[in-house]
């Protein structure tokens, strides 16, 4: 998330600090005509049909039409379905969030969401573990840690 700050606190062009990485062999990212991206990192292999703001995506992420991802980190090959709200959440690799899910919806009613309380999650941030499937229409409260399939 530090890479989203302006001005950038790390000089990525400093010859004394070389950055080595291994890039996934993926096609260029795709952003549909109705999609919106602001202050986010979107690498190769991503397919964005919704809205992404102040977030970091890894290669191979899919964001469905009508979905909003805000202040989040989405790890490789995660799939966010249509009309989802993902806010202040870490979504680990190969996770599927099906259509209509809400995770940390700032406008949502706390009484309508399911809490998966964890000592590891605080400050309104939630964590969805690797290889998890969140069923269609699920609503997850802030400070939750989901390690098993939901729904």
N, CA, C and O atoms as a DFTB+ gen file, in Angstrom:
604 C
 N C O
     1  1       0.824      -1.184       0.000
     2  2       0.000       0.000       0.000
     3  2       0.874       1.257       0.000
     4  3       0.426       2.320      -0.429
     5  1       2.124       1.143       0.480
     6  2       3.015       2.292       0.475
     7  2       3.288       2.792      -0.942
     8  3       3.591       3.968      -1.139
     9  1       3.183       1.907      -1.921
    10  2       3.428       2.309      -3.304
    11  2       2.326       3.208      -3.853
    12  3       2.484       3.800      -4.921
    13  1       1.211       3.315      -3.131
    14  2       0.106       4.161      -3.580
    15  2       0.211       5.590      -3.059
    16  3      -0.554       6.461      -3.474
    17  1       1.170       5.837      -2.139
    18  2       1.333       7.171      -1.562
    19  2       1.905       8.145      -2.581
    20  3       2.676       7.773      -3.466
    21  1       1.508       9.390      -2.430
    22  2       2.072      10.456      -3.266
    23  2       2.536      11.561      -2.353
    24  3       1.728      12.030      -1.551
    25  1       3.763      12.014      -2.409
    26  2       4.833      11.465      -3.231
    27  2       5.299      10.124      -2.684
    28  3       5.162       9.840      -1.494
    29  1       5.844       9.315      -3.562
    30  2       6.314       7.984      -3.217
    31  2       7.511       8.085      -2.279
    32  3       8.471       8.798      -2.575
    33  1       7.463       7.379      -1.153
    34  2       8.548       7.451      -0.174
    35  2       9.749       6.610      -0.588
    36  3      10.828       6.767      -0.017
    37  1       9.591       5.732      -1.553
    38  2      10.666       4.872      -2.032
    39  2      10.997       5.249      -3.473
    40  3      10.112       5.296      -4.328
    41  1      12.266       5.515      -3.736
    42  2      12.692       5.858      -5.096
    43  2      12.919       4.572      -5.882
    44  3      13.941       3.910      -5.703
    45  1      11.991       4.217      -6.739
    46  2      12.084       2.992      -7.517
    47  2      13.145       3.059      -8.614
    48  3      13.465       2.045      -9.234
    49  1      13.685       4.243      -8.853
    50  2      14.675       4.415      -9.915
    51  2      16.084       4.589      -9.380
    52  3      16.985       4.925     -10.148
    53  1      16.303       4.375      -8.108
    54  2      17.615       4.491      -7.483
    55  2      18.483       3.305      -7.903
    56  3      18.156       2.159      -7.592
    57  1      19.601       3.575      -8.619
    58  2      20.478       2.508      -9.094
    59  2      21.145       1.734      -7.963
    60  3      21.593       0.606      -8.170
    61  1      21.214       2.313      -6.790
    62  2      21.821       1.627      -5.650
    63  2      20.855       0.669      -4.955
    64  3      21.263      -0.114      -4.098
    65  1      19.612       0.729      -5.314
    66  2      18.604      -0.164      -4.743
    67  2      17.894      -0.895      -5.873
    68  3      16.789      -0.520      -6.267
    69  1      18.505      -1.897      -6.371
    70  2      17.909      -2.661      -7.468
    71  2      16.754      -3.504      -6.951
    72  3      16.794      -4.037      -5.843
    73  1      15.746      -3.608      -7.767
    74  2      14.582      -4.411      -7.422
    75  2      14.527      -5.578      -8.392
    76  3      14.444      -5.391      -9.606
    77  1      14.573      -6.778      -7.843
    78  2      14.511      -7.981      -8.652
    79  2      13.183      -8.672      -8.386
    80  3      12.770      -8.820      -7.236
    81  1      12.524      -9.089      -9.442
    82  2      11.264      -9.797      -9.268
    83  2      11.065     -10.769     -10.421
    84  3      11.701     -10.668     -11.470
    85  1      10.184     -11.689     -10.198
    86  2       9.846     -12.650     -11.231
    87  2       8.412     -12.362     -11.649
    88  3       7.493     -12.476     -10.838
    89  1       8.221     -11.998     -12.880
    90  2       6.880     -11.677     -13.364
    91  2       6.178     -12.927     -13.863
    92  3       6.780     -13.788     -14.505
    93  1       4.908     -13.006     -13.557
    94  2       4.093     -14.096     -14.091
    95  2       3.952     -13.888     -15.594
    96  3       3.872     -12.754     -16.068
    97  1       3.923     -14.974     -16.327
    98  2       3.737     -14.869     -17.772
    99  2       2.232     -14.816     -18.013
   100  3       1.559     -15.843     -18.098
   101  1       1.730     -13.604     -18.118
   102  2       0.294     -13.369     -18.277
   103  2       0.096     -12.346     -19.394
   104  3       1.009     -11.585     -19.713
   105  1      -1.085     -12.329     -19.978
   106  2      -1.384     -11.294     -20.972
   107  2      -1.514      -9.937     -20.284
   108  3      -1.578      -9.880     -19.056
   109  1      -1.555      -8.857     -21.040
   110  2      -1.753      -7.537     -20.429
   111  2      -3.077      -7.492     -19.677
   112  3      -3.995      -8.263     -19.960
   113  1      -3.162      -6.574     -18.711
   114  2      -4.433      -6.472     -17.998
   115  2      -5.507      -5.914     -18.934
   116  3      -5.211      -5.246     -19.925
   117  1      -6.761      -6.211     -18.588
   118  2      -7.899      -5.747     -19.372
   119  2      -8.802      -4.920     -18.473
   120  3      -9.159      -5.346     -17.375
   121  1      -9.168      -3.737     -18.944
   122  2     -10.084      -2.864     -18.215
   123  2     -11.258      -2.583     -19.154
   124  3     -11.072      -2.008     -20.226
   125  1     -12.466      -2.987     -18.753
   126  2     -13.628      -2.810     -19.615
   127  2     -14.007      -1.334     -19.722
   128  3     -13.523      -0.501     -18.956
   129  1     -14.867      -1.029     -20.666
   130  2     -15.275       0.359     -20.918
   131  2     -15.934       0.995     -19.701
   132  3     -15.743       2.190     -19.474
   133  1     -16.692       0.260     -18.918
   134  2     -17.387       0.830     -17.769
   135  2     -16.606       0.760     -16.467
   136  3     -17.078       1.245     -15.439
   137  1     -15.434       0.174     -16.494
   138  2     -14.634       0.007     -15.270
   139  2     -13.949       1.312     -14.873
   140  3     -13.701       2.179     -15.711
   141  1     -13.646       1.435     -13.575
   142  2     -12.935       2.613     -13.075
   143  2     -11.820       2.146     -12.147
   144  3     -12.033       1.297     -11.282
   145  1     -10.627       2.710     -12.338
   146  2      -9.483       2.394     -11.483
   147  2      -8.877       3.707     -11.027
   148  3      -8.606       4.587     -11.843
   149  1      -8.660       3.845      -9.704
   150  2      -8.020       5.054      -9.200
   151  2      -7.040       4.700      -8.087
   152  3      -7.348       3.909      -7.196
   153  1      -5.863       5.296      -8.157
   154  2      -4.819       5.146      -7.151
   155  2      -4.611       3.693      -6.752
   156  3      -4.622       3.364      -5.566
   157  1      -4.420       2.825      -7.737
   158  2      -4.275       1.392      -7.512
   159  2      -3.182       0.818      -8.390
   160  3      -2.813       1.411      -9.404
   161  1      -2.662      -0.339      -7.999
   162  2      -1.707      -1.074      -8.814
   163  2      -2.425      -2.266      -9.439
   164  3      -2.978      -3.110      -8.734
   165  1      -2.410      -2.324     -10.768
   166  2      -3.086      -3.393     -11.497
   167  2      -2.082      -3.995     -12.481
   168  3      -1.792      -3.384     -13.510
   169  1      -1.546      -5.187     -12.182
   170  2      -0.523      -5.784     -13.044
   171  2      -1.127      -6.608     -14.180
   172  3      -2.340      -6.621     -14.391
   173  1      -0.241      -7.295     -14.903
   174  2      -0.647      -8.117     -16.035
   175  2      -1.574      -9.249     -15.594
   176  3      -1.525      -9.717     -14.457
   177  1      -2.410      -9.666     -16.524
   178  2      -3.300     -10.786     -16.281
   179  2      -4.584     -10.454     -15.546
   180  3      -5.435     -11.328     -15.383
   181  1      -4.752      -9.208     -15.092
   182  2      -5.977      -8.832     -14.376
   183  2      -7.077      -8.485     -15.372
   184  3      -6.813      -7.984     -16.465
   185  1      -8.306      -8.761     -14.973
   186  2      -9.471      -8.398     -15.777
   187  2     -10.397      -7.602     -14.874
   188  3     -10.948      -8.136     -13.911
   189  1     -10.568      -6.311     -15.190
   190  2     -11.335      -5.401     -14.341
   191  2     -12.585      -4.949     -15.081
   192  3     -12.505      -4.299     -16.124
   193  1     -13.745      -5.305     -14.526
   194  2     -15.016      -4.875     -15.092
   195  2     -15.755      -3.953     -14.127
   196  3     -16.746      -3.329     -14.507
   197  1     -15.285      -3.861     -12.886
   198  2     -15.910      -3.038     -11.857
   199  2     -15.056      -1.840     -11.495
   200  3     -14.377      -1.277     -12.354
   201  1     -15.086      -1.442     -10.221
   202  2     -14.362      -0.270      -9.724
   203  2     -13.307      -0.706      -8.714
   204  3     -13.588      -1.489      -7.806
   205  1     -12.100      -0.197      -8.881
   206  2     -10.998      -0.493      -7.968
   207  2     -10.397       0.830      -7.530
   208  3     -10.014       1.646      -8.369
   209  1     -10.309       1.055      -6.212
   210  2      -9.692       2.291      -5.746
   211  2      -8.842       2.027      -4.504
   212  3      -9.212       1.249      -3.625
   213  1      -7.697       2.698      -4.462
   214  2      -6.729       2.594      -3.365
   215  2      -6.446       1.143      -2.992
   216  3      -6.476       0.778      -1.817
   217  1      -6.171       0.319      -4.004
   218  2      -5.964      -1.108      -3.779
   219  2      -4.772      -1.617      -4.575
   220  3      -4.325      -0.994      -5.538
   221  1      -4.271      -2.772      -4.141
   222  2      -3.166      -3.438      -4.823
   223  2      -3.660      -4.802      -5.279
   224  3      -4.122      -5.610      -4.473
   225  1      -3.560      -5.049      -6.578
   226  2      -3.949      -6.330      -7.135
   227  2      -2.703      -7.076      -7.589
   228  3      -1.709      -6.462      -7.974
   229  1      -2.760      -8.388      -7.544
   230  2      -1.680      -9.236      -8.028
   231  2      -2.102      -9.815      -9.373
   232  3      -3.263      -9.686      -9.759
   233  1      -1.168     -10.457     -10.102
   234  2      -1.507     -10.987     -11.429
   235  2      -2.657     -11.985     -11.401
   236  3      -2.790     -12.776     -10.467
   237  1      -3.483     -11.932     -12.440
   238  2      -4.548     -12.904     -12.629
   239  2      -5.823     -12.641     -11.858
   240  3      -6.675     -13.527     -11.781
   241  1      -5.991     -11.465     -11.287
   242  2      -7.193     -11.143     -10.512
   243  2      -8.330     -10.764     -11.453
   244  3      -8.115     -10.086     -12.458
   245  1      -9.550     -11.209     -11.117
   246  2     -10.742     -10.858     -11.871
   247  2     -11.679     -10.088     -10.945
   248  3     -11.988     -10.554      -9.848
   249  1     -12.134      -8.912     -11.381
   250  2     -13.114      -8.107     -10.649
   251  2     -14.344      -7.984     -11.545
   252  3     -14.266      -7.399     -12.625
   253  1     -15.477      -8.530     -11.104
   254  2     -16.692      -8.566     -11.913
   255  2     -17.390      -7.223     -12.069
   256  3     -17.110      -6.268     -11.344
   257  1     -18.288      -7.174     -13.013
   258  2     -19.054      -5.966     -13.316
   259  2     -19.889      -5.551     -12.104
   260  3     -20.537      -6.379     -11.464
   261  1     -19.858      -4.262     -11.807
   262  2     -20.630      -3.713     -10.704
   263  2     -19.985      -3.885      -9.340
   264  3     -20.526      -3.400      -8.346
   265  1     -18.850      -4.557      -9.264
   266  2     -18.162      -4.755      -7.979
   267  2     -17.304      -3.547      -7.648
   268  3     -16.806      -2.857      -8.537
   269  1     -17.136      -3.299      -6.328
   270  2     -16.290      -2.200      -5.851
   271  2     -15.263      -2.764      -4.878
   272  3     -15.615      -3.366      -3.863
   273  1     -13.999      -2.562      -5.199
   274  2     -12.895      -2.988      -4.336
   275  2     -12.187      -1.728      -3.870
   276  3     -11.702      -0.946      -4.688
   277  1     -12.125      -1.524      -2.544
   278  2     -11.566      -0.303      -1.974
   279  2     -10.619      -0.646      -0.829
   280  3     -10.917      -1.514      -0.008
   281  1      -9.476       0.038      -0.777
   282  2      -8.521      -0.112       0.333
   283  2      -8.206      -1.573       0.620
   284  3      -8.166      -1.974       1.783
   285  1      -7.983      -2.370      -0.410
   286  2      -7.786      -3.803      -0.245
   287  2      -6.565      -4.301      -1.001
   288  3      -6.020      -3.614      -1.865
   289  1      -6.148      -5.515      -0.653
   290  2      -5.084      -6.215      -1.367
   291  2      -5.674      -7.534      -1.837
   292  3      -6.170      -8.324      -1.033
   293  1      -5.618      -7.768      -3.145
   294  2      -6.188      -8.980      -3.734
   295  2      -5.028      -9.782      -4.331
   296  3      -4.359      -9.324      -5.258
   297  1      -4.798     -10.974      -3.794
   298  2      -3.649     -11.797      -4.172
   299  2      -3.913     -12.570      -5.466
   300  3      -5.037     -12.558      -5.969
   301  1      -2.877     -13.252      -6.020
   302  2      -2.979     -13.844      -7.357
   303  2      -4.167     -14.770      -7.557
   304  3      -4.543     -15.551      -6.683
   305  1      -4.735     -14.649      -8.738
   306  2      -5.783     -15.530      -9.242
   307  2      -7.055     -15.536      -8.405
   308  3      -7.844     -16.477      -8.499
   309  1      -7.271     -14.516      -7.594
   310  2      -8.532     -14.397      -6.859
   311  2      -9.604     -13.918      -7.827
   312  3      -9.320     -13.196      -8.782
   313  1     -10.827     -14.327      -7.567
   314  2     -11.943     -13.958      -8.444
   315  2     -13.043     -13.320      -7.596
   316  3     -13.577     -13.937      -6.675
   317  1     -13.366     -12.074      -7.930
   318  2     -14.442     -11.341      -7.264
   319  2     -15.598     -11.290      -8.259
   320  3     -15.444     -10.767      -9.362
   321  1     -16.750     -11.828      -7.879
   322  2     -17.903     -11.885      -8.781
   323  2     -18.537     -10.522      -9.047
   324  3     -17.942      -9.484      -8.755
   325  1     -19.726     -10.533      -9.591
   326  2     -20.455      -9.302      -9.917
   327  2     -21.113      -8.711      -8.683
   328  3     -21.519      -9.425      -7.766
   329  1     -21.209      -7.379      -8.685
   330  2     -21.950      -6.629      -7.657
   331  2     -21.506      -6.938      -6.228
   332  3     -22.333      -7.034      -5.321
   333  1     -20.205      -7.091      -6.037
   334  2     -19.641      -7.325      -4.703
   335  2     -19.087      -6.020      -4.138
   336  3     -18.735      -5.106      -4.883
   337  1     -19.017      -5.948      -2.819
   338  2     -18.378      -4.828      -2.148
   339  2     -17.270      -5.402      -1.278
   340  3     -17.531      -6.149      -0.335
   341  1     -16.038      -5.048      -1.602
   342  2     -14.872      -5.515      -0.850
   343  2     -14.175      -4.269      -0.329
   344  3     -13.727      -3.434      -1.114
   345  1     -14.081      -4.136       0.993
   346  2     -13.507      -2.940       1.602
   347  2     -12.552      -3.361       2.720
   348  3     -12.902      -4.194       3.556
   349  1     -11.347      -2.785       2.736
   350  2     -10.355      -3.063       3.777
   351  2     -10.205      -4.559       4.029
   352  3     -10.351      -5.035       5.155
   353  1      -9.912      -5.284       2.961
   354  2      -9.835      -6.740       3.045
   355  2      -8.604      -7.256       2.307
   356  3      -8.228      -6.734       1.258
   357  1      -7.987      -8.287       2.872
   358  2      -6.940      -9.040       2.192
   359  2      -7.594     -10.307       1.676
   360  3      -8.060     -11.130       2.464
   361  1      -7.634     -10.473       0.366
   362  2      -8.206     -11.659      -0.250
   363  2      -7.039     -12.470      -0.791
   364  3      -6.376     -12.055      -1.741
   365  1      -6.788     -13.626      -0.187
   366  2      -5.623     -14.435      -0.557
   367  2      -5.821     -15.163      -1.884
   368  3      -6.908     -15.135      -2.463
   369  1      -4.766     -15.811      -2.355
   370  2      -4.737     -16.384      -3.698
   371  2      -5.751     -17.514      -3.892
   372  3      -6.085     -18.261      -2.972
   373  1      -6.217     -17.597      -5.125
   374  2      -7.149     -18.618      -5.594
   375  2      -8.485     -18.628      -4.853
   376  3      -9.179     -19.645      -4.847
   377  1      -8.848     -17.524      -4.238
   378  2     -10.117     -17.417      -3.529
   379  2     -11.199     -16.935      -4.490
   380  3     -10.930     -16.140      -5.390
   381  1     -12.414     -17.418      -4.295
   382  2     -13.547     -17.007      -5.116
   383  2     -14.583     -16.349      -4.214
   384  3     -15.063     -16.950      -3.253
   385  1     -14.918     -15.112      -4.536
   386  2     -15.989     -14.394      -3.854
   387  2     -17.122     -14.304      -4.869
   388  3     -17.027     -13.575      -5.857
   389  1     -18.192     -15.050      -4.618
   390  2     -19.266     -15.137      -5.601
   391  2     -20.112     -13.857      -5.644
   392  3     -19.957     -12.969      -4.805
   393  1     -20.989     -13.779      -6.615
   394  2     -21.799     -12.589      -6.886
   395  2     -22.544     -12.091      -5.642
   396  3     -23.049     -12.877      -4.841
   397  1     -22.597     -10.764      -5.508
   398  2     -23.417     -10.122      -4.491
   399  2     -22.886     -10.173      -3.067
   400  3     -23.622      -9.859      -2.132
   401  1     -21.642     -10.557      -2.878
   402  2     -21.074     -10.626      -1.523
   403  2     -20.636      -9.250      -1.042
   404  3     -20.273      -8.383      -1.836
   405  1     -20.678      -9.069       0.271
   406  2     -20.209      -7.834       0.887
   407  2     -19.236      -8.190       2.004
   408  3     -19.567      -8.952       2.912
   409  1     -18.043      -7.634       1.927
   410  2     -17.047      -7.828       2.983
   411  2     -16.645      -6.443       3.472
   412  3     -16.077      -5.650       2.721
   413  1     -16.943      -6.163       4.730
   414  2     -16.646      -4.854       5.339
   415  2     -17.355      -3.718       4.620
   416  3     -16.757      -2.663       4.408
   417  1     -18.583      -3.902       4.250
   418  2     -19.334      -2.852       3.575
   419  2     -19.522      -1.679       4.541
   420  3     -20.227      -1.820       5.540
   421  1     -18.900      -0.515       4.262
   422  2     -19.017       0.609       5.189
   423  2     -20.446       1.118       5.339
   424  3     -20.772       1.735       6.353
   425  1     -21.299       0.874       4.357
   426  2     -22.684       1.337       4.430
   427  2     -23.621       0.245       4.943
   428  3     -24.814       0.488       5.126
   429  1     -23.089      -0.954       5.176
   430  2     -23.929      -2.073       5.587
   431  2     -24.274      -2.043       7.069
   432  3     -23.585      -1.408       7.868
   433  1     -25.328      -2.725       7.417
   434  2     -25.748      -2.850       8.811
   435  2     -24.989      -4.004       9.447
   436  3     -24.953      -5.108       8.903
   437  1     -24.380      -3.744      10.607
   438  2     -23.599      -4.782      11.273
   439  2     -24.467      -5.980      11.645
   440  3     -23.981      -7.111      11.642
   441  1     -25.720      -5.761      11.961
   442  2     -26.609      -6.847      12.361
   443  2     -26.859      -7.828      11.207
   444  3     -27.226      -8.979      11.444
   445  1     -26.664      -7.383       9.974
   446  2     -26.944      -8.225       8.815
   447  2     -25.746      -9.025       8.338
   448  3     -25.858      -9.761       7.358
   449  1     -24.602      -8.904       9.000
   450  2     -23.417      -9.594       8.517
   451  2     -22.970     -10.664       9.517
   452  3     -23.352     -10.639      10.687
   453  1     -22.162     -11.593       9.035
   454  2     -21.659     -12.691       9.850
   455  2     -20.252     -12.344      10.319
   456  3     -19.413     -11.927       9.520
   457  1     -19.992     -12.517      11.623
   458  2     -18.668     -12.237      12.176
   459  2     -17.873     -13.525      12.310
   460  3     -18.362     -14.527      12.832
   461  1     -16.655     -13.478      11.833
   462  2     -15.692     -14.557      12.018
   463  2     -14.556     -13.946      12.823
   464  3     -13.499     -13.632      12.276
   465  1     -14.771     -13.779      14.110
   466  2     -13.853     -13.036      14.971
   467  2     -12.495     -13.736      15.026
   468  3     -12.406     -14.960      15.130
   469  1     -11.452     -12.928      14.954
   470  2     -10.098     -13.454      15.019
   471  2      -9.210     -12.483      15.771
   472  3      -9.342     -11.267      15.630
   473  1      -8.307     -13.025      16.567
   474  2      -7.352     -12.175      17.272
   475  2      -6.357     -11.538      16.301
   476  3      -5.664     -10.587      16.663
   477  1      -6.282     -12.048      15.087
   478  2      -5.330     -11.553      14.103
   479  2      -5.866     -10.395      13.271
   480  3      -5.093      -9.719      12.592
   481  1      -7.166     -10.156      13.312
   482  2      -7.766      -9.107      12.498
   483  2      -8.317      -8.006      13.395
   484  3      -9.109      -8.267      14.301
   485  1      -7.891      -6.779      13.134
   486  2      -8.374      -5.639      13.913
   487  2      -8.346      -4.395      13.042
   488  3      -7.916      -4.448      11.889
   489  1      -8.798      -3.288      13.585
   490  2      -8.782      -2.035      12.842
   491  2      -9.730      -2.024      11.655
   492  3      -9.564      -1.228      10.731
   493  1     -10.730      -2.910      11.675
   494  2     -11.695      -2.938      10.579
   495  2     -11.227      -3.724       9.370
   496  3     -11.907      -3.733       8.344
   497  1     -10.072      -4.388       9.467
   498  2      -9.513      -5.136       8.339
   499  2      -9.895      -6.606       8.461
   500  3      -9.835      -7.185       9.546
   501  1     -10.285      -7.197       7.348
   502  2     -10.627      -8.619       7.324
   503  2      -9.671      -9.379       6.425
   504  3      -9.033      -8.799       5.547
   505  1      -9.577     -10.695       6.653
   506  2      -8.693     -11.574       5.895
   507  2      -9.490     -12.768       5.401
   508  3     -10.171     -13.439       6.176
   509  1      -9.398     -13.024       4.099
   510  2     -10.011     -14.201       3.500
   511  2      -8.858     -15.098       3.059
   512  3      -8.059     -14.701       2.211
   513  1      -8.760     -16.295       3.620
   514  2      -7.629     -17.189       3.376
   515  2      -7.601     -17.712       1.945
   516  3      -8.540     -17.502       1.176
   517  1      -6.514     -18.394       1.597
   518  2      -6.341     -18.978       0.262
   519  2      -7.345     -20.095      -0.003
   520  3      -7.772     -20.798       0.913
   521  1      -7.707     -20.242      -1.259
   522  2      -8.541     -21.346      -1.730
   523  2      -9.902     -21.438      -1.035
   524  3     -10.438     -22.532      -0.853
   525  1     -10.451     -20.295      -0.652
   526  2     -11.754     -20.248       0.010
   527  2     -12.802     -19.805      -1.009
   528  3     -12.515     -19.011      -1.905
   529  1     -14.009     -20.322      -0.862
   530  2     -15.132     -19.886      -1.694
   531  2     -16.166     -19.246      -0.783
   532  3     -16.662     -19.879       0.149
   533  1     -16.492     -17.974      -1.062
   534  2     -17.518     -17.244      -0.324
   535  2     -18.787     -17.320      -1.159
   536  3     -18.821     -16.823      -2.285
   537  1     -19.832     -17.938      -0.617
   538  2     -21.072     -18.185      -1.365
   539  2     -21.791     -16.894      -1.733
   540  3     -21.661     -15.870      -1.062
   541  1     -22.532     -16.972      -2.790
   542  2     -23.291     -15.836      -3.318
   543  2     -24.121     -15.165      -2.224
   544  3     -24.825     -15.829      -1.464
   545  1     -24.025     -13.838      -2.161
   546  2     -24.824     -13.042      -1.243
   547  2     -24.345     -13.022       0.202
   548  3     -25.024     -12.457       1.060
   549  1     -23.211     -13.616       0.492
   550  2     -22.701     -13.619       1.872
   551  2     -22.299     -12.217       2.297
   552  3     -21.837     -11.421       1.479
   553  1     -22.477     -11.916       3.586
   554  2     -22.104     -10.605       4.135
   555  2     -21.209     -10.859       5.337
   556  3     -21.623     -11.493       6.307
   557  1     -19.982     -10.361       5.268
   558  2     -18.989     -10.605       6.310
   559  2     -18.636      -9.291       6.990
   560  3     -18.362      -8.289       6.328
   561  1     -18.644      -9.305       8.334
   562  2     -18.381      -8.108       9.159
   563  2     -16.901      -7.760       9.169
   564  3     -16.062      -8.596       8.832
   565  1     -16.572      -6.516       9.558
   566  2     -15.169      -6.115       9.750
   567  2     -14.493      -6.953      10.831
   568  3     -15.159      -7.549      11.677
   569  1     -13.167      -6.990      10.794
   570  2     -12.326      -7.713      11.760
   571  2     -12.552      -9.224      11.712
   572  3     -12.366      -9.911      12.717
   573  1     -12.948      -9.738      10.564
   574  2     -13.193     -11.177      10.427
   575  2     -12.044     -11.854       9.705
   576  3     -11.370     -11.254       8.867
   577  1     -11.834     -13.127      10.050
   578  2     -10.855     -13.951       9.358
   579  2     -11.579     -15.216       8.905
   580  3     -12.052     -15.998       9.730
   581  1     -11.663     -15.412       7.588
   582  2     -12.392     -16.548       7.025
   583  2     -11.375     -17.549       6.503
   584  3     -10.597     -17.250       5.597
   585  1     -11.391     -18.750       7.091
   586  2     -10.425     -19.773       6.702
   587  2     -11.077     -20.941       5.968
   588  3     -10.378     -21.729       5.330
   589  1     -12.386     -21.067       6.045
   590  2     -13.107     -22.160       5.409
   591  2     -14.181     -21.591       4.504
   592  3     -14.554     -20.423       4.618
   593  1     -14.677     -22.436       3.596
   594  2     -15.729     -21.991       2.690
   595  2     -16.933     -21.501       3.466
   596  3     -17.289     -22.061       4.504
   597  1     -17.565     -20.439       2.950
   598  2     -18.715     -19.827       3.614
   599  2     -19.936     -20.007       2.744
   600  3     -19.881     -19.787       1.534
   601  1     -21.049     -20.408       3.357
   602  2     -22.316     -20.496       2.627
   603  2     -22.699     -21.876       2.254
   604  3     -23.744     -22.081       1.637
